[in-house]
């Protein structure tokens, strides 16, 4: 899923605002640095998701016995996707 830079910046701002409003953390860096880091994390997460999706799609295409669009295909795809996502997020 691809989001625009503006949408990602808006999400990052909302995260900072919620943290400030709930007094959950004290910031030791400037708001701009924090905003930039949160944006980077969000963008990296979307990249990892896209990569995991592509790998899962390639893996399921190799399985000739599973018919595309079937329930078995859907379940297998989601299992492969979750496994790949977990591998990439835990690195």
Residue, then its C-alpha position, 0 to 999 in steps of 0.5 A: x500500500x502506497x501513501x503519499x508523503x503528505x499522508x505519512x506526515x499527517x500520520x506522524x503528526x497525529x502520533x506526536x500529538x497523541x503522545x503529547x496530549x496523553x503525556x506518555x513520553x517526554x521528548x529529548x529531541x526536537x519535534x522536527x527530528x522526531x517527526x522525520x524519524x516517525x515518517x522514516x519508520x512508517x515508510x520503512x514499514x510500508x516497504x517491508x509490507x510490499x516486499x513481503x506481499x511480493x515474496x508471498x505472491x511469488x511463492x504461491x505461484x510456484x504451488x501449481x496445485x492451488x487454484x487462484x481465487x480458491x479458499x485454499x489459495x487465500x489461506x495459503x497466501x495469507x500464511x506465506x505473507x504473515x511468515x515473510x512479514x514476520x521474518x522481515x520485521x524481526x530482522 
